[in-house]
């Protein structure tokens, strides 16, 4: 059976320092928040907020 591939799927971009590109990290967190439990979603929101803080 063939799996349906999401037309919006794409490879994640990784920075040279090994970190996930900021835009991809933000998008990943948002997508995960939509499918996870309320508790996990809250933790993901916290992580997303932390990822938006620039050093």
C-alpha positions as CSV (number, residue, x, y, z in Angstrom):
1,X,0.0,0.0,0.0
2,X,1.4,3.4,-1.0
3,X,1.5,6.1,1.7
4,X,0.1,9.5,0.9
5,X,2.8,12.1,1.0
6,X,1.9,15.6,2.2
7,X,2.4,18.0,-0.7
8,X,3.7,20.5,1.9
9,X,6.4,18.2,3.2
10,X,10.0,19.2,2.7
11,X,13.4,18.6,4.2
12,X,14.4,20.4,7.3
13,X,17.2,22.9,7.0
14,X,20.1,22.5,9.4
15,X,22.6,25.3,10.2
16,X,26.3,24.8,10.0
17,X,26.5,24.7,13.8
18,X,24.2,21.6,13.9
19,X,21.1,23.6,15.0
20,X,17.8,23.3,13.2
21,X,17.1,26.5,11.2
22,X,14.9,28.9,13.3
23,X,12.1,29.0,10.8
24,X,12.0,25.2,10.5
25,X,12.1,24.9,14.3
26,X,9.1,27.3,14.7
27,X,7.1,25.4,12.1
28,X,7.9,22.0,13.6
29,X,6.8,23.2,17.1
30,X,3.5,24.6,15.7
31,X,2.7,21.4,13.9
32,X,3.5,19.3,16.9
33,X,1.3,21.5,19.1
34,X,-1.7,20.7,16.8
35,X,-1.4,16.9,17.4
36,X,-0.1,16.5,20.9
37,X,-1.9,16.4,24.2
38,X,-2.7,19.6,26.1
39,X,0.2,19.1,28.6
40,X,2.7,18.4,25.8
41,X,1.3,21.2,23.8
42,X,1.9,23.6,26.7
43,X,5.5,22.4,26.9
44,X,6.0,22.9,23.2
45,X,4.6,26.4,23.5
46,X,7.2,27.1,26.2
47,X,9.9,25.7,24.0
48,X,8.7,27.8,21.1
49,X,8.9,30.9,23.2
50,X,12.4,30.0,24.3
51,X,13.4,29.4,20.6
52,X,12.3,32.9,19.7
53,X,14.7,34.5,22.2
54,X,17.9,35.5,20.4
55,X,21.2,35.3,22.2
